[in-house]
């Protein structure tokens, strides 16, 4: 791993290359993942200043991200907007839909097929097909395959050399905790986007729409930003009972999550090799609440 870890799990002051041991502890709460019913798990907590508050597990092991791919794809789309390659309100996807609709899961496309189920902007229909339409649209606008655009716009600038997209921009990225630490830092102090762009992307877009949050049932409202799910007052939820309403992020059906809590000034990443299920709905919120409690304690 390059330039992230020192012996206590912090950022090297000189930015030099350091290879982390397979397990590092800076926060005792992260040791909870040792008791998860999964073959392998790794996790890290990243402060708003980019330093690593703690980490545990095989930090350089590559895991399929499933839908944690979506925030990465969304970030590349936002870079494309800032570069002028596309506009948020230009037509993309089914008739009447825009780039904004695709990012916010309001294009009306079905979950996993390019079939319209509703008029754009009227329902929050979580859609892999929408992100695939988004990737196709950006590829055509830039004349660059989307996976390559993601690499050039986001992964390479952030030093995420172990992250690849080989397939759908909705669900087919593979990455490591060590790489996602860089992305978690970027989501708290952006260098690739203007801060106001990220702020807009992590606030509710098309407010008041209801819909199903996969794995957690119908939510009223089912708030979403531009590629990021917004915690708001959803219940049940995969983050913690003490997570702020401004928390944003994503989880994946491969047993992965990444959240950022602006009020706690921290982010948390957890990657596993067991598919999402009731086990995750039980232990993820417990970990989140433990992490937030430990962060809140006086040093």
N, C-alpha and C positions, 0 to 999 in steps of 0.2 A: 504494500500500500504506500502511496506517496504523499508525504507532507500533511498527514492528519493526526496521527497518534504519537503520543509519547508514552512513557511507562505508566502514567496515571490516567491515560485516556483523553488527554488534552491535545490542543493543536501545537505543533512545534513552532517556537518563536522564529526560527530561522527559515521555516518553510521547507526544510530539507527532507530527503527521502528517509522514511523509517518503515520497517516491516513490523507489523503488530504481531504479538503472540496470539494464539488462537482464542484466548479468553482474556478480557480486561474488565475490571470492575471499578467504577467510580461512583456508582449509585447502587446501593444494596437492593432497591426495589426491582432492578432488572434481573436479579437472580431468580425471580419468580418463574421465568421462562424455563428453568431447569425442571420444573414440575409440570409443565404442560404435557398433555398426552400426544406428543408429536415425536417423530424420529429425531428431527434436528430443528433448532431454532436459533436465531441470532437477533440481537436488538441493540439499539443505541438511542441516546437522548442528546439532542443538539440544542445548545442555547442560541438566543437571538444574535449573539455576537459571532456565531460560527464555531465556537469552541464545543468540544464534546464533553458533556457532563458525565457520561458513563456509557459503557458498552459491555456486551456479554455474548459469548457464543462465537462461532466461526465467521468472523466478519468479512472474510474474503470468499466465502462459498457463494456460488451463483445459484439463485433460486428463480423459478418462473414467477413473474409478478402478477399474472392475470390482470385484473382491472386496475391495479396500481400503475399499469402502463398508461392509463388515460391522462393523469396529471402531466406526465412527461410529454405526451402527444399534444395536450392542450398548451403547454408552455411553448412548444415549437410553433403552434398555430399563432400564439400571441406575438412571438418574434416575427413571424411572417406579416402580421398586421402592422407592427411597428416599422418593418422594412418597406411597407407599402406594396407587398406582393399581393395581399388580399385585404379586404375590408370586412369588418364585423357584420355590416348590414348588406353585403352583396349576396346575390342569390347563390345558394349552394344546397345540394340535396334535393328533396322532393319539391314540387311546385309550391311557391309561397314561402319556402324555408330559406334561411340565411346561415352564414357561418355562425352567427350568434346563437341561432336556434340549435344548430348541431352541437355546439359546445355545451349548451344548457339542457340538453335532453328534452327539447320542446319542438323538435322538427316534425313529430308525429310518426316517425318510422318505428317499426316493430323492433323487438329486442334483438333478434339475430337474423333478420332478413330485410331486404330493401323494399318493404311493403308498408304503405301509409295506413295508419290506423286512426288518425285524427288530423284536423287542420293544425298547421304550425301555430305554436303559441297558446294552445288551448289546454294541453295536458302535459304533465311531466312523465313522459314515457322513457324510462331508462333504456338506452339503445346502443348496443355494439355496432349495429348497422350504421347509426348516425356518425360514429367516430370513423368508421371505414369510409363513409362518404366524405367526411372532412379530410381524411388523408388523401383520398383521390383528388379532391378539389385543390388542395395545396400542391400536390405533385404536378397537376396540370398548370397551375398558375406560375409555378417556379421552374417548370421543366426539369425537376429533380425528383427522383423517387423519394417517397416520404421518409423511408428509413434513413436514407442518406441525408435528407434535409434535417431530420431530428438529430442525427449525429453531428452535422456541421453547425447547427444552430444552438444546440443545448449540450449534448453529451461531451463533445470535444472541448468546448470552452470551459466546462466545469471539471474537466479531468476525469470523467466517468468512463474510463477505458475498459472496464469489465462489463459494461452495459451494452446490450445489442437488441435490436428489433428485427425479428425475422418472421414477418407475417402481419397480422392485423394490428393497426394502431390502437385498437380497443383493448387488446389483451395478450399480446405475444412478446412482450419484452422480457428479458432475463437480466438480473442485476444482483448486486451484493449490498449488504449493509454499508460497507466502506464507501461504495459509490454513492449510495443514496444519502449519506451524510452530507455530501456536497450539495445535493439537490435540496435537502432540508435547510441548509444554510442559505441557499439562494432564495428560498421561499420566505425567508425572514428578513433578508437584506439583499434585495435583487441587484445584480450587476448586469444581467442580460436584458432586462426590461426596465422601463421607467417605473419608479415606485407607484405612480398613480395607475399605471396599467395593471399591476399586480393587485393593487387595492380594489380596483373595479372587478377584477376576475374572481376575487374571494369574497364578494358581497352578493346578496341574493339578486338573481336575474329572473325576470318574469315572476315577481312575488305572488304568493297566494295560490299557486297551482298545487293540486294534490297529485299523489302518485304512489307507486310501490317502491320502497327501498329494498332491493334484493336481499333476502335473508332476514329482514326485519319488518316486513309487512307494509300495509298501507299507512302513509304518513299524511297528515293534514295540518299544515302544508308540507310538501316535500321540497324543501328549499335547496337550491343549487346555484353555484356561481358559473363561471366559464371553465368547465372541466373539473371543478372542485365541488365536492359535496359540502354543504354548510350544516354544521351541527344544529344550530338554532335550538328549538325546544323538542326535537324529535325524541320519541320514546315508544318502544325500546330502541337502543342505538349501540353501535360498536365501540364508541368512545366511552368515557366515564360519566358517572353521575355528577362529578365535580368539574367536568370540562366546561369551559365557557361557551356561551352561545355563538361566539365568533369563531370557534374552532372549525377548521376546514381540512380537507384531505380526501382520502379514498382508501377502500379496502379491496382485496382481491379474493376471488374464489379459490385461489391456490393456497390460502392461509396467510395472507400478507396484509400489512396496513402501513400507512404513513399519515400522521396527523400533525397539524401545526396549531397550537393554542396561543394566539397573540396576547391574551391576558397573562398567561404563564410565562410568556417570552421563551417558549421552548417548542421543540418538535420531537416526535418519537417515531421510530421505524421498528417494525418487527417483521421478519421473514421466516417462514416455516416451510416444511415439505409435506404438510398434511392439508388436504382440501378443507375449506371452510365448512363448518357445521355447528351443531349446538355447543361443542367444546369451545369454539372460538367466541361465540356469543356470551359464554360464561366467563372465560379467563381474560379476554381482551379488556373489558371495562375494569376488571379488578386491577390489572396491570396499570392501566391509565390512571386510575385514582391513586394508586400507590406512588406512581411517578410524580404526579402533581403534588401529593402531600410531601414527598421528600424534597421536591424543588422549593416548596414554600417554607421549609424549616430554616431558621436562621443558620448562617454558616458557622 
